[in-house]
Amino acid sequence: MKNLWLFLAAPLITGVMSCSGPRKSTATTAAIKQLRFIGQQVIPHNMLFNGTVTGGLSGIDYDAAKQQYYMICDDRSEHNPARFYTAKLFFSDKSFDSVQFTQVTTLLQANGNAYPGNKVNAALTPDPEAMRYNAGRNCLVWSSEGERIVNSRDTILTNPGIYEITPDGHYIDSFALPPQFRMQASENGPRRNGVFEGLGFTPGYRYTFVSLEEPRYEDGPRAGLRDTTAYTRLIKFDNNTRRAVAQYAYKLEPIAFPSTPAGAFKVNGISDILVLSDHQLLSIERSFSTGVKDCTIKVFLTDTKDATNINDINSLQTDTRFRPVTKSLLFNFASLGKYIDNIEGVTFGPVLPNGHQSLIFVADNNFSPAEESQFFLFEVIP
């Protein structure tokens, strides 16, 4: 992959092959038995495209009609205004040939202005994390984690949000935020950088599932090295009313490795979800520990069918009479035997030439030269 550095100024990464076909995904949990790795692409560090820096890729979704991918960038209007990219991915069932960026679009506030950076107005600075394309309405939905800074110098509280926009970035509306997810100065509500990290639509676009990356303060501790009590939440929104109709408890895995030095930052949480049916989805858990270069990425088949609706339960610590979602491990990226970075996005792509479904993951490099903007291509084996 080192030769990719030669193309820093070019929007086309490696060779050009025919784009894979536009047939739509029909995958369900019953049809997903295993994943077969096909190939990987890495774009150059902070590659420039149309005057913007292309790192921070935190979500990806496929538009079958236009045969293109939408990728949200988690730049908090620091390098460039908050934005998303469109791209073409070129692959087959035998190889992953290239990634070609095609357009960059600025995310706009309700007043039509770009979002400011935190040095201009921290209260209005977003933290973009997930994005999906709604073909039924020809619109995009994206999520922001908001902000929670409470210290002796300052207090900044910005609620997380879920926003519906036009394909050219203009604001349409926002989803109603359940009270449990409002940022607070006290240790209540969501934790900083642990909020709306993933989202996806049920078939027919009737509902939107949104995943909370880490437990709320009231719901218990963050994941630990041997923890079995870390519960975060999945939220189910009605797309007609944009209001939450259900929430479900999701039990996180323990953190994969201790940090070095001991006591340094470590985390495990849901970095994205991919909805398969009204009650089935893929969930990605991403574990990171300071001193360990790789992230530990596990993909689970998750089902809410028999889980308790915890919409009206404020604390999963004090009210433990709930049944969490069920999940089973589908794939552990460690099995690839290669460096795995901060995977934060997943989407089905088109059907492969062999008739099987494609599945693409993207990693956020956090704009760090020590990390990589990676794309991983898999075949779904039914």
BELJOMO-V329318 format. One record per pair of residues at least 12 apart in sequence whose C-alpha atoms are under 10 Angstrom apart, sorted by the first residue. I is the first residue (numbers start at 1). GAP is how many residues later the second one is. Records with the same first field share a line. If there is no record, write none. Layout:
I = GAP, GAP
//
This chain:
1 = 13, 39, 40, 41, 42, 43
2 = 40, 41, 42
3 = 41
4 = 37, 38, 39, 40, 41
5 = 37, 38, 39, 40, 42
6 = 38
7 = 36, 37, 40, 41
8 = 35, 36, 37, 38, 39, 40, 41
9 = 35, 38, 39, 40, 41
10 = 34, 37, 38, 39, 40, 90, 91
11 = 32, 36, 37, 38, 39, 76, 88, 89, 90, 91, 92
12 = 31, 37, 75, 76, 86, 87, 88, 89, 90
13 = 28, 29, 30, 31, 76, 84, 85, 86, 87, 88
14 = 27, 28, 29, 83, 84, 85, 86
15 = 75, 81, 82, 83, 84, 85
16 = 73, 74, 75, 81, 82, 83, 84
17 = 72, 73, 74, 75, 79, 80, 81
18 = 71, 72, 73, 74, 79
19 = 48, 49, 69, 70, 71, 72, 73, 78, 79, 331
20 = 47, 68, 69, 70, 71, 72, 73, 329, 330, 331, 332, 333, 338
21 = 43, 46, 69, 70, 71, 328, 329, 330, 331, 332
22 = 40, 41, 42, 43, 44, 45, 46, 327, 328, 329, 330
23 = 41, 42, 44, 326, 327, 328, 329, 332, 334
24 = 38, 39, 40, 41, 324, 325, 326, 327, 333
25 = 37, 39, 251, 322, 323, 324, 325, 326, 331, 332, 333, 334
26 = 177, 250, 251, 322, 324, 325, 330, 331
27 = 248, 249, 250, 321, 329, 330, 331, 353, 354, 355
28 = 247, 248, 249, 252, 253, 254, 273, 354
29 = 246, 247, 248, 251, 252, 253, 272, 273, 274, 301, 353
30 = 246, 250, 271, 352
31 = 326, 349, 350, 351
32 = 269, 298, 325, 347, 348, 349, 350
33 = 268, 297, 298, 347, 348, 349
34 = 296, 297, 344, 345, 346, 347, 348
35 = 295, 296, 297, 322, 323, 324, 342, 343, 344, 345, 346, 347
36 = 57, 295, 322, 323, 341, 342, 343, 344, 345
37 = 56, 57, 58, 296, 299, 322, 339, 340, 341, 342, 343
38 = 53, 54, 55, 56, 57, 58, 320, 321, 338, 339, 340, 341
39 = 52, 53, 54, 55, 56, 57, 58, 321, 336, 337, 338, 339, 340
40 = 55, 56, 57, 58, 320, 321, 322, 334, 335, 336, 337, 338
41 = 48, 55, 56, 57, 58, 321, 332, 333, 334, 335, 336
42 = 56, 57, 320, 321, 330, 331, 332, 333, 334
43 = 12, 55, 56, 57, 329, 330, 331, 332
44 = 325, 328, 329, 330
45 = 320, 322, 323, 324, 325, 326, 327, 328
46 = 319, 320, 321, 322, 323, 326, 327
47 = 326
49 = 36, 52, 53, 54, 55
50 = 51, 52, 53, 54
51 = 29, 53
52 = 27, 28, 29, 31, 52
53 = 20, 22, 26, 27, 314
54 = 17, 18, 19, 21, 25, 26, 29, 30, 31, 47, 50, 310, 311, 313, 319
55 = 18, 19, 20, 24, 308, 309, 310, 311, 312, 313, 316, 317, 318
56 = 15, 16, 17, 18, 19, 20, 72, 73, 286, 288, 306, 307, 308, 309, 310, 311, 312, 316, 317
57 = 14, 15, 16, 17, 18, 27, 28, 71, 72, 73, 285, 286, 287, 288, 305, 306, 307, 308, 309, 310, 316, 317, 318
58 = 13, 14, 15, 16, 17, 26, 70, 71, 72, 73, 139, 140, 213, 214, 284, 285, 286, 287, 288, 303, 304, 305, 306, 307, 308, 315
59 = 12, 13, 14, 15, 25, 69, 70, 71, 72, 73, 83, 84, 138, 139, 140, 212, 213, 214, 284, 285, 286, 287, 288, 302, 303, 304, 305
60 = 12, 13, 24, 25, 26, 27, 69, 70, 71, 72, 73, 212, 284, 285, 286, 287, 288, 300, 301, 302, 303
61 = 25, 69, 70, 71, 72, 73, 79, 139, 213, 284, 285, 286, 287, 288, 299, 300
62 = 24, 25, 26, 70, 71, 284, 285, 286, 287, 288, 298
63 = 23, 69, 70, 71, 72, 75, 285, 286, 287
64 = 69, 71, 284, 285, 286
65 = 70
66 = 22
67 = 20, 21, 22, 282, 283
68 = 18, 19, 20, 21, 32, 33, 34, 281, 282
69 = 16, 17, 18, 19, 20, 32, 33, 63, 64, 278, 280
70 = 14, 15, 16, 17, 18, 31, 33, 34, 61, 62, 63, 70, 97, 277
71 = 12, 13, 14, 15, 16, 30, 33, 58, 59, 60, 61, 274, 291
72 = 12, 13, 14, 32, 33, 35, 56, 57, 58, 59, 60, 70, 71, 273
73 = 12, 31, 54, 55, 56, 57, 58, 291, 293
74 = 52, 53, 54, 55, 56, 70, 71, 290, 292, 293
75 = 42, 50, 51, 52, 53, 54, 291, 292
76 = 39, 40, 41, 42, 46, 48, 49, 50, 51, 52, 68
77 = 29, 30, 37, 38, 39, 40, 41, 42, 43, 48, 49, 50, 51
78 = 38, 39, 40, 41, 47
79 = 38, 288
80 = 26, 35, 36, 37
81 = 24, 25, 26, 27, 33, 34, 35, 36, 44
82 = 23, 24, 25, 26, 32, 33, 34, 35, 43, 44, 45, 46
83 = 21, 22, 23, 24, 25, 31, 32, 45, 86
84 = 19, 20, 21, 22, 23, 44, 47, 58, 84, 85
85 = 16, 17, 18, 19, 20, 21
86 = 14, 15, 16, 17, 18, 19
87 = 12, 13, 14, 15, 16, 17
88 = 12, 13, 14
89 = 12, 260, 271, 286, 288
91 = 261, 262, 267, 286
92 = 258, 259, 260, 261, 262, 266, 285, 287
93 = 258, 259, 260, 261, 262, 263, 264, 265, 284, 285, 286
94 = 258, 259, 260, 285
95 = 282, 283
96 = 279, 280, 281, 282
98 = 277
99 = 276
104 = 64, 65
105 = 62, 63, 64, 65
106 = 62, 63, 64
107 = 19, 21, 35, 58, 59, 60, 61, 62, 63, 64
108 = 57, 58, 60, 61, 62, 63, 64
109 = 15, 17, 54, 56, 60, 61, 62, 63
110 = 55, 60, 61, 62, 63, 64
111 = 59, 60
112 = 57, 58, 59
113 = 57, 58
114 = 55, 56
122 = 25, 34, 35, 36
123 = 23, 24, 25, 32, 33, 34, 35, 36
124 = 22, 23, 33, 34, 35
125 = 19, 21, 22, 33
126 = 17, 18, 19, 20, 21, 32, 33, 34, 35
127 = 16, 17, 18, 19, 20, 31, 33, 34, 66, 69, 70
128 = 14, 15, 16, 17, 18, 32, 33, 34, 68, 69
129 = 13, 14, 15, 16, 64, 66, 67, 68, 69, 70, 142, 143, 215, 216, 235
130 = 12, 13, 14, 15, 32, 66, 67, 68, 69, 70, 80, 81, 141, 142, 143, 214, 215, 216
131 = 12, 13, 31, 32, 33, 66, 67, 68, 69, 214
132 = 32, 66, 67, 68, 69, 76, 142, 215
133 = 31, 32, 33, 34, 67, 68
134 = 30, 33, 66, 67, 70, 71
135 = 69, 70
136 = 68, 69, 70
137 = 29, 68
138 = 27, 28, 29
139 = 25, 26, 27, 28, 29, 30, 31, 32, 33
140 = 23, 24, 25, 26, 27, 28, 29, 30, 31, 32
141 = 21, 22, 23, 24, 25, 26, 30, 31, 32, 33, 34, 58, 59, 60, 67
142 = 19, 20, 21, 22, 23, 32, 54, 55, 56, 57, 58
143 = 17, 18, 19, 20, 21, 31, 32, 52, 53, 54, 55, 56, 67
144 = 14, 15, 16, 17, 18, 19, 49, 51, 52, 53, 54
145 = 13, 14, 15, 16, 17, 45, 46, 47, 48, 49, 50, 51, 52, 67, 68
146 = 12, 13, 14, 15, 36, 37, 44, 46, 47, 48, 49, 50
147 = 12, 13, 36, 37, 43, 44, 45, 46, 47, 48
148 = 12, 35, 36, 37, 42, 43, 44, 45
149 = 34, 35, 36, 42, 43
150 = 34, 35, 36, 37, 42
151 = 34
155 = 29, 30
156 = 27, 28, 29
157 = 25, 26, 27, 28, 35
158 = 24, 25, 26
159 = 18, 22, 23, 24, 25, 31, 36
160 = 17, 21, 22, 23, 30, 32, 33, 35, 36
161 = 13, 14, 15, 16, 20, 21, 34, 35
162 = 12, 13, 14, 15, 34, 37, 48, 80
163 = 12, 13, 79
164 = 78
173 = 69
174 = 68, 69
175 = 62, 63, 64, 66, 67, 68, 69
176 = 61, 65, 66, 67, 68
177 = 65, 66, 67
178 = 57, 65, 66, 67, 133
179 = 135
180 = 36, 38, 131, 132, 133, 134, 135
181 = 14, 15, 31, 35
183 = 12
186 = 31
187 = 29, 30, 31
188 = 28, 29, 30, 31
189 = 26, 27, 28, 29, 30, 125, 126
190 = 22, 23, 24, 25, 26, 27, 28, 29, 42
191 = 21, 22, 23, 24, 25, 26, 31
192 = 22, 24
193 = 19, 20, 21
194 = 17, 18, 19, 20, 21, 22, 28, 38, 73, 74, 75, 76, 77
195 = 15, 16, 17, 18, 19, 20, 21, 37, 38, 74, 75, 76
196 = 14, 15, 16, 17, 18, 37, 38, 39, 74, 75, 76
197 = 13, 14, 15, 16, 17, 72, 73, 74, 75, 76, 147, 148
198 = 12, 13, 14, 15, 36, 72, 73, 74, 75, 76, 85, 86, 146, 147, 148
199 = 12, 13, 35, 36, 37, 72, 73, 74, 75, 76, 146
200 = 36, 72, 73, 74, 75, 76, 81, 147
201 = 35, 36, 38, 72, 73, 74, 75, 76, 77, 80
202 = 34, 37, 72, 73, 74, 75, 76, 77, 78, 79
203 = 72, 73, 74, 75
204 = 73, 74
205 = 33, 34, 35, 73
206 = 31, 32, 33, 34, 72
207 = 28, 29, 30, 31, 32, 33, 34, 35, 36, 37, 38, 68, 70, 71
208 = 27, 28, 29, 30, 31, 34, 35, 36, 67, 70
209 = 25, 26, 27, 28, 29, 30, 35, 37, 38, 64, 65, 66, 69, 70, 72
210 = 23, 24, 25, 26, 27, 34, 37, 62, 63, 64, 65
211 = 21, 22, 23, 24, 25, 36, 37, 39, 58, 59, 60, 61, 62, 72
212 = 19, 20, 21, 22, 23, 38, 57, 58, 59, 60
213 = 18, 19, 20, 21, 39, 54, 55, 56, 57, 58, 59, 71, 72, 73
214 = 16, 17, 18, 19, 36, 37, 38, 53, 54, 55, 56, 57
215 = 14, 15, 16, 17, 18, 34, 35, 36, 37, 54, 101
216 = 14, 15, 16, 17, 98, 99, 100
217 = 15, 98, 99, 100
218 = 96, 97, 98, 99, 100
219 = 12, 13, 14, 30, 94, 95, 96, 97, 98, 99, 100, 101
220 = 12, 95, 96, 97, 98
221 = 96
222 = 30, 32, 33, 44, 45, 46, 47
223 = 28, 29, 30, 31, 32, 33, 43, 44, 45, 46, 64
224 = 28, 29, 30, 31, 32, 33, 34, 42, 43, 44
225 = 28, 29, 30, 31, 32, 33, 34, 41, 42, 43
226 = 27, 28, 29, 30, 31
227 = 25, 26, 27, 28
228 = 23, 24, 25, 26
229 = 22, 23, 24, 25, 87, 88
230 = 19, 20, 21, 22, 23, 24, 38, 39, 86, 87
231 = 17, 18, 19, 20, 21, 22, 38, 85, 86, 93
232 = 16, 17, 18, 19, 20, 37, 38, 84, 92
233 = 14, 15, 16, 17, 18, 19, 37, 77, 78, 83, 91, 92
234 = 12, 13, 14, 15, 16, 36, 39, 70, 75, 76, 91
235 = 12, 13, 14, 74, 75, 76
236 = 12, 42, 43, 73, 75
244 = 67
245 = 64, 66
246 = 62, 63, 64, 65, 66
247 = 57, 60, 61, 62, 63, 64, 65, 66
248 = 56, 57, 58, 59, 60, 61, 62, 63, 74, 75, 76, 77
249 = 55, 58, 59, 60, 61, 62, 67, 73, 74, 75, 76, 77
250 = 20, 33, 52, 53, 54, 57, 73, 74, 75, 76, 77
251 = 18, 73, 74, 75, 76
252 = 16, 17, 18, 33
253 = 15, 16, 17, 32, 33, 34, 45
254 = 13, 14, 15, 33
255 = 12, 13, 14, 30, 31, 32, 33, 34, 41
256 = 12, 30, 31, 32, 33, 39, 40, 41
257 = 30, 31, 32, 33, 34, 35, 38, 39
258 = 30, 31, 32, 33, 34
259 = 29, 30, 31, 32, 33
260 = 29, 30, 31, 32
261 = 28, 29, 30
262 = 27, 28, 29
263 = 27
264 = 25, 26, 27
265 = 23, 24, 25, 26
266 = 21, 22, 23, 24, 25, 26
267 = 19, 20, 21, 22, 23
268 = 17, 18, 19, 20, 21, 27, 28, 29
269 = 14, 15, 16, 17, 18, 19
270 = 13, 14, 15, 16, 17, 27, 28, 29, 74
271 = 12, 13, 14, 15, 16, 26, 71, 72, 73, 74, 75
272 = 12, 13, 14, 27, 71, 72, 73, 74, 75, 89
273 = 12, 26, 27, 29, 71, 72, 73, 74
274 = 27, 28, 71, 72, 73, 74
275 = 27, 72
276 = 25, 26, 27, 72
277 = 26
278 = 25, 26, 27
279 = 23, 24, 25, 26, 27, 28, 46
280 = 21, 22, 23, 24, 25, 45, 46, 47
281 = 19, 20, 21, 22, 23, 46
282 = 17, 18, 19, 20, 21, 45, 46, 47, 48, 64, 65
283 = 15, 16, 17, 18, 19, 20, 44, 45, 46, 47, 63
284 = 13, 14, 15, 16, 17, 18, 45, 47, 48, 59, 60, 61, 62, 77
285 = 12, 13, 14, 15, 47, 58, 59
286 = 12, 13, 55, 56, 57, 58
287 = 55, 56
288 = 53, 54
293 = 46, 47, 48, 77, 78
294 = 40, 44, 45, 46, 47, 48, 77
295 = 38, 39, 44, 45, 46, 47, 48
296 = 36, 37, 38, 43, 44, 45, 46, 47
297 = 34, 35, 36, 37, 43, 44, 45, 46, 47
298 = 31, 32, 33, 34, 35, 36, 45
299 = 28, 29, 30, 31, 32, 33, 34
300 = 26, 27, 28, 29, 30, 31, 32
301 = 25, 26, 27, 28, 29, 30
302 = 23, 24, 25, 26, 27, 28
303 = 21, 22, 23, 24, 25
304 = 19, 20, 21, 22, 23
305 = 19, 20, 21
306 = 17, 18, 19, 20
307 = 15, 16, 17, 18, 19
308 = 13, 14, 15, 16, 17
309 = 13, 14, 15
310 = 12, 13, 14
339 = 32, 33, 35
340 = 23, 31, 32, 34, 36
341 = 21, 22, 23, 24, 29, 30, 31, 32, 33, 34
342 = 20, 21, 22, 23, 24, 29, 30, 31, 32
343 = 18, 19, 20, 21, 22, 29, 30, 31, 32, 33
344 = 17, 18, 19, 20, 21
345 = 15, 16, 17, 18, 19, 30
346 = 13, 14, 15, 16, 17, 29, 30, 31
347 = 12, 13, 14, 15
348 = 12, 13, 29, 30, 31, 32
349 = 28, 29, 30
351 = 28, 29
352 = 27, 28
354 = 25
355 = 24, 25
356 = 23, 24, 25, 26
357 = 21, 22, 23, 24, 25
358 = 19, 20, 21, 22, 23
359 = 17, 18, 19, 20, 21
360 = 15, 16, 17, 18, 19
361 = 13, 14, 15, 16, 17
362 = 12, 13, 14, 15
363 = 12, 13
//
